[in-house]
Amino acid sequence: MKPVSLLPTIWLSVFLTSLLWCIKSAELLWRLDLSAFAVDPLTLHGLLGIATAPLIHGSLEHLFNNTLPMILLLIGLLYGYPKSAWRVLATVWIGSGIGVWLFARPALHLGASGVTHGLFFFLLVNSILRRDKRSIAVMLIAFFLYGSMTLTIFPTEQHISFESHFFGAVMGVFSAFIWRKTDPFPAVKRYEWEGQENLDDPVIGEQWKGEAPSTQQDRE
């Protein structure tokens, strides 16, 4: 499979994240009430939020806090796992919403933090399962930047939907186990000298094998 270029994944990630800002800008400009698009657990109208809740945010600060993680984690996903990226994104997006609708506290749950947690946990667990150089490199960068996401899946503040974080993480781990082999492993570069023994010199050759060098007397 042809390697994915980094620059297109950066532009695509920025473009997708900018859509969240367009939605927030329209909400503020026209004074729209988009709360109907949030997840409202165990209500019929709240089912719509499973698909739409990650697109809306309660405040500019809320959106700002999700912007950089969304961009960087999307880059890691699209660049590291181009074949499974969209399946993972869809699974995390919809799966986390279903979990929130079924089990979360009675409240309006909205924002993209469930998706970002899902992407982070996918990158983390997938690197452990695959153990190839690219996966580990992507995971190390993600963990260095957002390793604190391993803690925010638990209750911290009352106004923060830890349920979105938790179910996003669950779906990220699930996606890693399901699609860990979808993307081909990077080719391992082999050098000419690897696996070759220097047998031209009989003394070196025998020492390489852990044997005592032969002498003229031994041969007689």
CORWO-V598339 format. One record per pair of residues at least 24 apart in sequence whose ideal C-beta (glycine too) atoms are under 10 Angstrom apart, sorted by sequence separation. I is the first residue (numbers start at 1). J is the second residue. D is the distance in whole Angstrom. If there is no record, write none. Layout:
i:I j:J d:D
i:I j:J d:D
This chain:
i:32 j:56 d:10
i:34 j:58 d:10
i:92 j:116 d:9
i:92 j:117 d:8
i:93 j:118 d:8
i:120 j:145 d:9
i:124 j:149 d:9
i:89 j:115 d:7
i:92 j:118 d:3
i:93 j:119 d:10
i:120 j:146 d:5
i:124 j:150 d:8
i:91 j:118 d:8
i:92 j:119 d:6
i:119 j:146 d:9
i:120 j:147 d:9
i:92 j:120 d:10
i:120 j:148 d:10
i:121 j:149 d:7
i:23 j:52 d:10
i:27 j:56 d:7
i:89 j:118 d:8
i:92 j:121 d:9
i:117 j:146 d:9
i:120 j:149 d:5
i:121 j:150 d:8
i:27 j:57 d:9
i:88 j:118 d:8
i:89 j:119 d:7
i:92 j:122 d:7
i:116 j:146 d:8
i:119 j:149 d:10
i:120 j:150 d:8
i:24 j:55 d:9
i:28 j:59 d:10
i:88 j:119 d:7
i:91 j:122 d:9
i:118 j:149 d:10
i:23 j:55 d:6
i:24 j:56 d:8
i:28 j:60 d:8
i:117 j:149 d:5
i:121 j:153 d:8
i:22 j:55 d:10
i:23 j:56 d:6
i:24 j:57 d:6
i:89 j:122 d:9
i:116 j:149 d:7
i:117 j:150 d:9
i:20 j:54 d:8
i:23 j:57 d:8
i:24 j:58 d:10
i:85 j:119 d:10
i:88 j:122 d:5
i:20 j:55 d:6
i:24 j:59 d:9
i:25 j:60 d:10
i:88 j:123 d:9
i:117 j:152 d:7
i:19 j:55 d:8
i:20 j:56 d:8
i:21 j:57 d:9
i:24 j:60 d:7
i:113 j:149 d:9
i:117 j:153 d:7
i:20 j:57 d:7
i:85 j:122 d:10
i:24 j:62 d:9
i:25 j:63 d:10
i:54 j:92 d:9
i:55 j:93 d:10
i:84 j:122 d:9
i:88 j:126 d:9
i:21 j:60 d:9
i:24 j:63 d:5
i:54 j:93 d:6
i:113 j:152 d:8
i:23 j:63 d:9
i:24 j:64 d:10
i:53 j:93 d:9
i:54 j:94 d:10
i:74 j:115 d:9
i:77 j:118 d:10
i:81 j:122 d:8
i:21 j:63 d:7
i:51 j:93 d:8
i:54 j:96 d:8
i:70 j:112 d:6
i:73 j:115 d:9
i:74 j:116 d:9
i:77 j:119 d:5
i:80 j:122 d:10
i:81 j:123 d:8
i:84 j:126 d:9
i:20 j:63 d:6
i:21 j:64 d:9
i:50 j:93 d:9
i:51 j:94 d:7
i:53 j:96 d:9
i:54 j:97 d:8
i:69 j:112 d:8
i:70 j:113 d:9
i:73 j:116 d:6
i:76 j:119 d:7
i:77 j:120 d:10
i:80 j:123 d:7
i:50 j:94 d:6
i:53 j:97 d:6
i:69 j:113 d:8
i:72 j:116 d:9
i:73 j:117 d:9
i:75 j:119 d:10
i:76 j:120 d:9
i:121 j:165 d:10
i:125 j:169 d:9
i:50 j:95 d:9
i:52 j:97 d:9
i:66 j:111 d:6
i:67 j:112 d:9
i:70 j:115 d:7
i:71 j:116 d:10
i:73 j:118 d:9
i:74 j:119 d:7
i:77 j:122 d:7
i:81 j:126 d:7
i:117 j:162 d:10
i:120 j:165 d:10
i:124 j:169 d:9
i:135 j:180 d:9
i:17 j:63 d:10
i:20 j:66 d:7
i:21 j:67 d:8
i:50 j:96 d:9
i:51 j:97 d:7
i:65 j:111 d:9
i:66 j:112 d:5
i:69 j:115 d:9
i:70 j:116 d:6
i:73 j:119 d:4
i:76 j:122 d:9
i:77 j:123 d:7
i:80 j:126 d:8
i:118 j:164 d:9
i:122 j:168 d:10
i:126 j:172 d:9
i:130 j:176 d:9
i:20 j:67 d:7
i:50 j:97 d:3
i:53 j:100 d:8
i:65 j:112 d:10
i:66 j:113 d:6
i:69 j:116 d:4
i:72 j:119 d:9
i:73 j:120 d:6
i:76 j:123 d:5
i:80 j:127 d:9
i:113 j:160 d:8
i:114 j:161 d:8
i:117 j:164 d:7
i:118 j:165 d:9
i:121 j:168 d:7
i:122 j:169 d:9
i:125 j:172 d:7
i:126 j:173 d:9
i:129 j:176 d:6
i:49 j:97 d:7
i:50 j:98 d:6
i:53 j:101 d:9
i:62 j:110 d:8
i:63 j:111 d:8
i:65 j:113 d:8
i:66 j:114 d:10
i:68 j:116 d:10
i:69 j:117 d:9
i:72 j:120 d:10
i:113 j:161 d:7
i:114 j:162 d:10
i:116 j:164 d:10
i:117 j:165 d:5
i:120 j:168 d:8
i:121 j:169 d:4
i:124 j:172 d:8
i:125 j:173 d:5
i:128 j:176 d:8
i:129 j:177 d:7
i:135 j:183 d:9
i:17 j:66 d:8
i:18 j:67 d:9
i:48 j:97 d:10
i:50 j:99 d:9
i:62 j:111 d:6
i:63 j:112 d:8
i:66 j:115 d:8
i:67 j:116 d:10
i:70 j:119 d:8
i:73 j:122 d:9
i:77 j:126 d:10
i:81 j:130 d:9
i:111 j:160 d:9
i:113 j:162 d:9
i:114 j:163 d:8
i:115 j:164 d:9
i:116 j:165 d:9
i:117 j:166 d:8
i:118 j:167 d:8
i:119 j:168 d:8
i:120 j:169 d:8
i:121 j:170 d:8
i:122 j:171 d:8
i:123 j:172 d:8
i:124 j:173 d:8
i:125 j:174 d:9
i:126 j:175 d:8
i:127 j:176 d:9
i:134 j:183 d:9
i:17 j:67 d:6
i:20 j:70 d:7
i:47 j:97 d:9
i:50 j:100 d:8
i:58 j:108 d:8
i:62 j:112 d:9
i:66 j:116 d:6
i:69 j:119 d:8
i:73 j:123 d:7
i:80 j:130 d:10
i:105 j:155 d:10
i:111 j:161 d:7
i:114 j:164 d:3
i:117 j:167 d:9
i:118 j:168 d:4
i:119 j:169 d:10
i:121 j:171 d:8
i:122 j:172 d:4
i:125 j:175 d:9
i:126 j:176 d:4
i:130 j:180 d:6
i:135 j:185 d:9
i:17 j:68 d:9
i:46 j:97 d:10
i:47 j:98 d:9
i:49 j:100 d:8
i:50 j:101 d:6
i:62 j:113 d:8
i:65 j:116 d:10
i:69 j:120 d:8
i:107 j:158 d:9
i:110 j:161 d:8
i:113 j:164 d:6
i:114 j:165 d:6
i:117 j:168 d:4
i:118 j:169 d:6
i:121 j:172 d:3
i:122 j:173 d:7
i:125 j:176 d:4
i:126 j:177 d:9
i:129 j:180 d:5
i:130 j:181 d:8
i:132 j:183 d:10
i:134 j:185 d:9
i:135 j:186 d:9
i:17 j:69 d:9
i:49 j:101 d:7
i:56 j:108 d:10
i:58 j:110 d:6
i:59 j:111 d:10
i:80 j:132 d:10
i:107 j:159 d:9
i:109 j:161 d:4
i:112 j:164 d:9
i:113 j:165 d:6
i:114 j:166 d:8
i:116 j:168 d:7
i:117 j:169 d:5
i:118 j:170 d:8
i:119 j:171 d:10
i:120 j:172 d:7
i:121 j:173 d:5
i:122 j:174 d:9
i:124 j:176 d:8
i:125 j:177 d:7
i:128 j:180 d:9
i:129 j:181 d:9
i:132 j:184 d:10
i:133 j:185 d:9
i:134 j:186 d:5
i:14 j:67 d:10
i:17 j:70 d:5
i:18 j:71 d:9
i:48 j:101 d:10
i:57 j:110 d:7
i:58 j:111 d:7
i:81 j:134 d:9
i:105 j:158 d:9
i:108 j:161 d:9
i:111 j:164 d:7
i:114 j:167 d:6
i:115 j:168 d:6
i:117 j:170 d:9
i:118 j:171 d:5
i:119 j:172 d:6
i:121 j:174 d:9
i:122 j:175 d:5
i:123 j:176 d:8
i:126 j:179 d:8
i:127 j:180 d:10
i:130 j:183 d:8
i:132 j:185 d:5
i:133 j:186 d:6
i:16 j:70 d:8
i:17 j:71 d:5
i:46 j:100 d:9
i:47 j:101 d:7
i:56 j:110 d:5
i:57 j:111 d:5
i:80 j:134 d:6
i:81 j:135 d:8
i:107 j:161 d:7
i:109 j:163 d:7
i:110 j:164 d:8
i:114 j:168 d:4
i:117 j:171 d:9
i:118 j:172 d:4
i:121 j:175 d:9
i:122 j:176 d:5
i:126 j:180 d:6
i:131 j:185 d:9
i:132 j:186 d:6
i:16 j:71 d:8
i:17 j:72 d:10
i:46 j:101 d:6
i:53 j:108 d:9
i:55 j:110 d:8
i:56 j:111 d:7
i:57 j:112 d:7
i:79 j:134 d:9
i:80 j:135 d:6
i:109 j:164 d:6
i:113 j:168 d:7
i:114 j:169 d:9
i:117 j:172 d:7
i:118 j:173 d:9
i:121 j:176 d:7
i:122 j:177 d:10
i:125 j:180 d:8
i:130 j:185 d:7
i:133 j:188 d:9
i:14 j:70 d:10
i:15 j:71 d:10
i:53 j:109 d:6
i:54 j:110 d:8
i:55 j:111 d:9
i:56 j:112 d:9
i:57 j:113 d:9
i:105 j:161 d:8
i:107 j:163 d:9
i:112 j:168 d:9
i:115 j:171 d:9
i:116 j:172 d:10
i:118 j:174 d:9
i:119 j:175 d:9
i:126 j:182 d:10
i:130 j:186 d:10
i:132 j:188 d:9
i:133 j:189 d:10
i:13 j:70 d:8
i:14 j:71 d:6
i:17 j:74 d:7
i:39 j:96 d:9
i:53 j:110 d:5
i:54 j:111 d:7
i:55 j:112 d:8
i:80 j:137 d:8
i:81 j:138 d:9
i:104 j:161 d:7
i:105 j:162 d:9
i:114 j:171 d:8
i:115 j:172 d:9
i:118 j:175 d:7
i:122 j:179 d:9
i:126 j:183 d:9
i:13 j:71 d:5
i:16 j:74 d:6
i:39 j:97 d:6
i:41 j:99 d:10
i:43 j:101 d:8
i:46 j:104 d:10
i:52 j:110 d:9
i:53 j:111 d:7
i:54 j:112 d:4
i:80 j:138 d:4
i:104 j:162 d:9
i:105 j:163 d:7
i:109 j:167 d:10
i:114 j:172 d:10
i:122 j:180 d:10
i:13 j:72 d:8
i:15 j:74 d:10
i:39 j:98 d:9
i:41 j:100 d:7
i:42 j:101 d:7
i:49 j:108 d:8
i:53 j:112 d:9
i:54 j:113 d:8
i:76 j:135 d:10
i:79 j:138 d:7
i:80 j:139 d:9
i:104 j:163 d:4
i:13 j:73 d:8
i:14 j:74 d:9
i:39 j:99 d:10
i:40 j:100 d:10
i:41 j:101 d:5
i:42 j:102 d:7
i:46 j:106 d:10
i:49 j:109 d:7
i:54 j:114 d:7
i:55 j:115 d:10
i:103 j:163 d:7
i:104 j:164 d:8
i:10 j:71 d:8
i:13 j:74 d:4
i:14 j:75 d:9
i:39 j:100 d:5
i:40 j:101 d:8
i:41 j:102 d:7
i:42 j:103 d:9
i:49 j:110 d:7
i:53 j:114 d:8
i:54 j:115 d:5
i:76 j:137 d:10
i:77 j:138 d:8
i:80 j:141 d:10
i:100 j:161 d:7
i:102 j:163 d:10
i:10 j:72 d:10
i:12 j:74 d:8
i:13 j:75 d:5
i:16 j:78 d:9
i:38 j:100 d:10
i:39 j:101 d:5
i:41 j:103 d:7
i:42 j:104 d:9
i:46 j:108 d:8
i:53 j:115 d:10
i:54 j:116 d:9
i:76 j:138 d:5
i:80 j:142 d:9
i:101 j:163 d:10
i:104 j:166 d:9
i:12 j:75 d:9
i:13 j:76 d:9
i:39 j:102 d:10
i:41 j:104 d:5
i:43 j:106 d:9
i:46 j:109 d:9
i:75 j:138 d:9
i:76 j:139 d:8
i:100 j:163 d:5
i:103 j:166 d:9
i:104 j:167 d:8
i:10 j:74 d:9
i:11 j:75 d:10
i:13 j:77 d:9
i:40 j:104 d:9
i:41 j:105 d:7
i:42 j:106 d:8
i:54 j:118 d:10
i:99 j:163 d:7
i:100 j:164 d:6
i:103 j:167 d:8
i:9 j:74 d:8
i:10 j:75 d:6
i:13 j:78 d:6
i:39 j:104 d:7
i:41 j:106 d:6
i:73 j:138 d:10
i:76 j:141 d:7
i:77 j:142 d:9
i:99 j:164 d:8
i:100 j:165 d:10
i:102 j:167 d:9
i:9 j:75 d:5
i:12 j:78 d:6
i:13 j:79 d:9
i:40 j:106 d:8
i:41 j:107 d:8
i:75 j:141 d:9
i:76 j:142 d:5
i:100 j:166 d:9
i:101 j:167 d:10
i:9 j:76 d:9
i:12 j:79 d:10
i:40 j:107 d:8
i:41 j:108 d:9
i:75 j:142 d:10
i:96 j:163 d:9
i:97 j:164 d:8
i:99 j:166 d:8
i:100 j:167 d:6
i:9 j:77 d:9
i:10 j:78 d:9
i:39 j:107 d:9
i:40 j:108 d:6
i:41 j:109 d:7
i:73 j:141 d:10
i:96 j:164 d:6
i:99 j:167 d:3
i:100 j:168 d:9
i:6 j:75 d:8
i:9 j:78 d:4
i:10 j:79 d:8
i:38 j:107 d:9
i:39 j:108 d:7
i:40 j:109 d:8
i:72 j:141 d:8
i:73 j:142 d:6
i:76 j:145 d:10
i:96 j:165 d:9
i:98 j:167 d:8
i:99 j:168 d:8
i:8 j:78 d:8
i:9 j:79 d:5
i:38 j:108 d:4
i:39 j:109 d:4
i:40 j:110 d:10
i:72 j:142 d:7
i:96 j:166 d:9
i:97 j:167 d:8
i:8 j:79 d:9
i:9 j:80 d:9
i:37 j:108 d:10
i:38 j:109 d:6
i:39 j:110 d:7
i:96 j:167 d:4
i:97 j:168 d:9
i:99 j:170 d:7
i:6 j:78 d:9
i:7 j:79 d:10
i:36 j:108 d:9
i:38 j:110 d:4
i:73 j:145 d:9
i:95 j:167 d:7
i:96 j:168 d:4
i:99 j:171 d:7
i:6 j:79 d:6
i:9 j:82 d:8
i:12 j:85 d:10
i:16 j:89 d:9
i:35 j:108 d:6
i:37 j:110 d:7
i:38 j:111 d:9
i:69 j:142 d:9
i:72 j:145 d:6
i:73 j:146 d:7
i:95 j:168 d:8
i:96 j:169 d:8
i:98 j:171 d:9
i:4 j:78 d:7
i:5 j:79 d:8
i:72 j:146 d:8
i:96 j:170 d:8
i:97 j:171 d:9
i:4 j:79 d:6
i:35 j:110 d:8
i:39 j:114 d:9
i:92 j:167 d:9
i:93 j:168 d:9
i:95 j:170 d:8
i:96 j:171 d:5
i:3 j:79 d:9
i:4 j:80 d:9
i:9 j:85 d:9
i:34 j:110 d:8
i:69 j:145 d:8
i:73 j:149 d:9
i:92 j:168 d:6
i:95 j:171 d:4
i:96 j:172 d:9
i:4 j:81 d:9
i:68 j:145 d:9
i:69 j:146 d:6
i:92 j:169 d:9
i:94 j:171 d:8
i:95 j:172 d:9
i:4 j:82 d:5
i:68 j:146 d:9
i:92 j:170 d:9
i:93 j:171 d:8
i:3 j:82 d:9
i:4 j:83 d:10
i:92 j:171 d:5
i:95 j:174 d:7
i:2 j:82 d:9
i:69 j:149 d:8
i:91 j:171 d:6
i:92 j:172 d:6
i:95 j:175 d:8
i:1 j:82 d:8
i:4 j:85 d:9
i:90 j:171 d:10
i:91 j:172 d:8
i:1 j:83 d:7
i:92 j:174 d:9
i:88 j:171 d:9
i:91 j:174 d:7
i:92 j:175 d:6
i:88 j:172 d:8
i:91 j:175 d:5
i:90 j:175 d:9
i:88 j:174 d:10
i:89 j:175 d:9
i:88 j:175 d:4
i:91 j:178 d:8
i:87 j:175 d:7
i:88 j:176 d:8
i:91 j:179 d:9
i:88 j:178 d:9
i:20 j:111 d:9
i:84 j:175 d:8
i:87 j:178 d:8
i:88 j:179 d:6
i:20 j:112 d:6
i:84 j:176 d:9
i:87 j:179 d:6
i:81 j:175 d:10
i:84 j:178 d:9
i:85 j:179 d:9
i:88 j:182 d:9
i:17 j:112 d:8
i:77 j:172 d:10
i:81 j:176 d:10
i:84 j:179 d:4
i:87 j:182 d:7
i:83 j:179 d:8
i:84 j:180 d:8
i:62 j:159 d:10
i:84 j:181 d:9
i:85 j:182 d:9
i:62 j:160 d:10
i:77 j:175 d:10
i:81 j:179 d:8
i:84 j:182 d:4
i:85 j:183 d:9
i:73 j:172 d:10
i:81 j:180 d:9
i:83 j:182 d:5
i:84 j:183 d:6
i:82 j:182 d:10
i:83 j:183 d:5
i:58 j:159 d:9
i:81 j:182 d:7
i:82 j:183 d:7
i:83 j:184 d:8
i:81 j:183 d:5
i:82 j:184 d:10
i:58 j:161 d:10
i:80 j:183 d:8
i:53 j:161 d:9
i:54 j:164 d:9
i:53 j:164 d:8
i:54 j:168 d:9
i:39 j:161 d:9
i:41 j:163 d:8
i:38 j:161 d:10
i:39 j:163 d:9
i:39 j:164 d:8
i:3 j:134 d:9
i:4 j:183 d:10
i:1 j:183 d:8
i:1 j:184 d:5
i:3 j:186 d:8
i:3 j:187 d:10
i:1 j:186 d:10
i:1 j:187 d:10
